[in-house]
Amino acid sequence: MKTTELTDFGLGLRVEGFTPARGPETLRTLLWEYGVLHLTGFPRDPEALTALARLFGEPREVFPAEHRMPGQPHVRLQSNVRGLGANAGGQYWHADGSFAPDTPLVTVLTCDEAPEAEGETLFADLRAGYTALPGDLRAEVDGLDGGFPCRRIAEEDMRRATAMRTVTLSEAERSSRLAELRDFVRPLVTTHHTTGRRALVLNEHWLREIPGRTPEEGRRLLGRLYETVTRPARVLRHHWSVGDVLVWDNASVLHKAVPAAPGLRKITRRITTAVPVAEPRWPAEPTGEPAPGRTAGGTAPRTAEDTSEHRRARAATPDRERAALATTP
């Protein structure tokens, strides 16, 4: 197996010659370290991709059912072709599964049809972004929470998607989806479920407020965080080719889809896998008690892995896109 770093700032690794027979630990270790893996020469048949996803946990069923690959309930078809799978989602900075606060996800994505121009996927490191914050801002966000009004957002998105006919949902499907979601508050800084590294928690669609701050103050603070994390010089830009397989850790990185150039097609298949965690990382609802890793005063202790030495060692969304968000988290 051969590995090649994709950037000079520690985000992304190309892996050649990996097979599931090598065992999961090597791949897991690399993913937790680099955040994004590009597997080359990996078989892309449904069985192989499912086996790859299962190295990290249990694949999740796709919602809604019309976006599933036939006979593969955990594989989602995605494209920019109207009526072919999930359309137009993800063109904003997000981590998959942000609406499920206690379930870290790993995403496996493969490309069946790649555009000749544009259509890239961008990645930004939430761990490096946290470390790069000025000291006063880092101390401030260590004691803050973010508000995720997921039920309200999902209800609005599904209503819009149905009205614009970007998806067909029965009342039973709508009700079932809303029953799975809840509004919640979670810390803006979290500790990785495996490595213990600190990382920001961000999502341009599902994260809407900072409790205790006015809406304007919250927007201004979040703007500073996104500006730091997604600084262009520290963003990994993946240009897709047919046959590519990417794996990324949603607890460590944000990603964003760039639309393909006009008239060009892009078709991908996606599996999201729930990573098992021995204990909850924090309460899903506010309890008045500090979350794990945070003091009663709201300040999280720093670890050696938050230091720069560790790193050296190694807007508004268009209506059509928003209409896809309820089914494209």
FIKEKE-909126 format. One record per residue (C-alpha): residue in three letters; x, z, y. Coordinates in steps of 0.05 Angstrom, whole numbers, padded with zeros to 5 digits, always signed. Layout:
residues N
ALAXZY...
//
This chain:
residues 329
MET+00000+00000+00000LYS+00027-00020+00069THR+00006+00011+00135THR+00016-00014+00207GLU-00004+00023+00270LEU-00052-00018+00313THR-00033+00014+00380ASP+00025+00051+00411PHE-00019+00110+00428GLY-00039+00133+00358LEU-00108+00102+00351GLY-00120+00054+00293LEU-00082+00036+00230ARG-00081-00028+00188VAL-00081-00014+00113GLU-00062-00069+00064GLY-00069-00063-00011PHE-00115-00002-00016THR-00163+00003-00075PRO-00210+00061-00092ALA-00169+00071-00155ARG-00114+00100-00112GLY-00159+00160-00100PRO-00194+00183-00037GLU-00145+00234-00008THR-00095+00184+00019LEU-00148+00144+00056ARG-00183+00207+00082THR-00118+00234+00109LEU-00103+00169+00145LEU-00173+00165+00174TRP-00173+00236+00201GLU-00105+00222+00234TYR-00116+00152+00263GLY-00192+00152+00274VAL-00200+00078+00256LEU-00175+00040+00194HIS-00173-00036+00186LEU-00171-00052+00111THR-00145-00121+00096GLY-00156-00158+00031PHE-00209-00107+00009PRO-00266-00134-00035ARG-00331-00138+00004ASP-00382-00143-00052PRO-00437-00090-00048GLU-00408-00048-00104ALA-00339-00045-00073LEU-00364-00028-00004THR-00409+00026-00031ALA-00352+00055-00071LEU-00310+00056-00008ALA-00364+00092+00031ARG-00373+00143-00024LEU-00300+00164-00017PHE-00323+00202+00045GLY-00392+00227+00026GLU-00463+00205+00013PRO-00487+00138+00044ARG-00550+00146+00086GLU-00612+00103+00079VAL-00623+00053+00134PHE-00681+00059+00183PRO-00724+00018+00190ALA-00730-00013+00121GLU-00733-00084+00149HIS-00660-00078+00170ARG-00636-00062+00099MET-00600-00113+00056PRO-00645-00131-00003GLY-00636-00081-00059GLN-00586-00041-00018PRO-00624+00014+00020HIS-00561+00044+00050VAL-00532-00022+00076ARG-00556-00047+00145LEU-00553-00120+00165GLN-00533-00128+00238SER-00531-00192+00278ASN-00542-00225+00345VAL-00593-00273+00313ARG-00664-00254+00330GLY-00703-00234+00268LEU-00640-00224+00226GLY-00627-00150+00216ALA-00615-00102+00274ASN-00603-00139+00339ALA-00566-00124+00403GLY-00553-00050+00393GLY-00489-00011+00406GLN-00468-00045+00470TYR-00452+00023+00501TRP-00402+00078+00486HIS-00428+00119+00427ALA-00413+00153+00361ASP-00459+00136+00303GLY-00506+00193+00285SER-00501+00231+00351PHE-00575+00251+00341ALA-00555+00291+00278PRO-00510+00346+00306ASP-00491+00380+00241THR-00474+00317+00201PRO-00408+00282+00216LEU-00410+00209+00196VAL-00359+00158+00173THR-00378+00085+00186VAL-00358+00026+00142LEU-00369-00043+00174THR-00352-00111+00147CYS-00359-00179+00180ASP-00395-00238+00147GLU-00396-00285+00206ALA-00348-00277+00266PRO-00355-00310+00334GLU-00297-00352+00359ALA-00299-00318+00427GLU-00314-00246+00447GLY-00358-00203+00402GLU-00303-00150+00394THR-00314-00077+00379LEU-00278-00027+00425PHE-00255+00042+00404ALA-00236+00103+00446ASP-00205+00168+00421LEU-00247+00230+00436ARG-00188+00276+00416ALA-00138+00242+00462GLY-00190+00241+00517TYR-00198+00316+00513THR-00123+00327+00515ALA-00117+00279+00575LEU-00166+00318+00618PRO-00136+00355+00677GLY-00128+00428+00660ASP-00184+00452+00706LEU-00233+00401+00679ARG-00214+00416+00607ALA-00227+00490+00619GLU-00293+00473+00652VAL-00320+00430+00595ASP-00297+00480+00543GLY-00352+00525+00567LEU-00407+00473+00575ASP-00461+00444+00531GLY-00495+00376+00529GLY-00569+00364+00523PHE-00594+00312+00473PRO-00669+00301+00481CYS-00670+00257+00419ARG-00744+00259+00402ARG-00765+00237+00471ILE-00712+00182+00473ALA-00729+00156+00403GLU-00803+00155+00419GLU-00790+00114+00483ASP-00743+00067+00446MET-00791+00054+00389ARG-00848+00042+00437ARG-00805-00008+00476ALA-00779-00042+00413THR-00849-00051+00385ALA-00875-00079+00451MET-00817-00128+00456ARG-00824-00146+00382THR-00751-00132+00366VAL-00774-00090+00307THR-00838-00079+00268LEU-00856-00007+00256SER-00917+00022+00222GLU-00947+00087+00248ALA-00922+00121+00185GLU-00851+00098+00198ARG-00854+00121+00270SER-00880+00189+00250SER-00829+00197+00195ARG-00772+00179+00242LEU-00795+00228+00295ALA-00803+00283+00243GLU-00729+00275+00226LEU-00706+00284+00298ARG-00705+00343+00346ASP-00682+00357+00416PHE-00619+00401+00415VAL-00561+00428+00455ARG-00490+00425+00430PRO-00421+00440+00460LEU-00387+00384+00498VAL-00324+00401+00459THR-00322+00408+00384THR-00272+00424+00329HIS-00261+00371+00276HIS-00292+00390+00209THR-00227+00376+00171THR-00166+00376+00218GLY-00188+00429+00268ARG-00169+00384+00326ARG-00210+00390+00390ALA-00251+00330+00414LEU-00303+00313+00466VAL-00375+00300+00446LEU-00403+00240+00484ASN-00456+00186+00477GLU-00481+00142+00534HIS-00551+00137+00506TRP-00569+00203+00471LEU-00531+00252+00516ARG-00573+00259+00579GLU-00560+00326+00614ILE-00514+00385+00623PRO-00555+00450+00619GLY-00543+00493+00681ARG-00524+00433+00724THR-00567+00390+00768PRO-00579+00319+00743GLU-00531+00292+00796GLU-00477+00343+00778GLY-00486+00327+00705ARG-00480+00252+00716ARG-00418+00262+00759LEU-00384+00306+00706LEU-00401+00259+00649GLY-00376+00200+00690ARG-00308+00234+00696LEU-00306+00246+00621TYR-00324+00174+00602GLU-00274+00148+00653THR-00218+00189+00621VAL-00236+00174+00548THR-00248+00099+00557ARG-00189+00083+00602PRO-00175+00009+00585ALA-00101+00021+00571ARG-00120+00069+00515VAL-00176+00029+00483LEU-00168-00006+00416ARG-00200-00075+00417HIS-00216-00104+00349HIS-00225-00180+00346TRP-00267-00195+00285SER-00251-00244+00230VAL-00294-00260+00169GLY-00275-00211+00114ASP-00252-00154+00159VAL-00269-00084+00136LEU-00266-00027+00187VAL-00275+00047+00173TRP-00280+00098+00229ASP-00291+00172+00239ASN-00348+00185+00287ALA-00324+00256+00299SER-00260+00229+00330VAL-00277+00163+00364LEU-00328+00128+00407HIS-00342+00054+00397LYS-00377-00001+00435ALA-00397-00072+00416VAL-00380-00130+00462PRO-00432-00186+00460ALA-00409-00252+00429ALA-00400-00311+00476PRO-00466-00348+00489GLY-00488-00391+00431LEU-00441-00359+00380ARG-00464-00318+00320LYS-00440-00251+00295ILE-00465-00220+00229THR-00441-00155+00200ARG-00461-00104+00146ARG-00456-00029+00158ILE-00457+00034+00116THR-00457+00104+00147THR-00436+00161+00103ALA-00451+00235+00114VAL-00387+00276+00106PRO-00399+00342+00069VAL-00381+00403+00110ALA-00376+00471+00078GLU-00405+00509+00137PRO-00444+00488+00199ARG-00399+00474+00258TRP-00447+00506+00308PRO-00520+00527+00312ALA-00567+00468+00323GLU-00608+00508+00373PRO-00582+00555+00428THR-00579+00627+00401GLY-00542+00663+00456GLU-00482+00672+00410PRO-00418+00633+00421ALA-00408+00574+00375PRO-00350+00577+00325GLY-00284+00567+00361ARG-00312+00590+00428THR-00305+00658+00459ALA-00363+00699+00488GLY-00341+00675+00556GLY-00351+00603+00535THR-00278+00583+00533ALA-00250+00552+00469PRO-00180+00572+00447ARG-00128+00517+00448THR-00090+00498+00385ALA-00022+00468+00376GLU-00055+00402+00359ASP-00085+00398+00429THR-00016+00388+00460SER+00016+00324+00484GLU+00073+00335+00435HIS+00024+00324+00378ARG+00001+00258+00407ARG+00072+00234+00419ALA+00088+00251+00348ARG+00040+00208+00324ALA-00489+00045+00675ALA-00551+00020+00658THR-00567-00016+00592PRO-00611-00080+00594ASP-00682-00070+00569ARG-00672-00115+00508GLU-00613-00073+00485ARG-00649-00007+00498ALA-00706-00032+00455ALA-00658-00036+00396LEU-00629+00034+00405ALA-00683+00071+00366THR-00661+00034+00304THR-00588+00026+00323PRO-00560+00095+00338
//
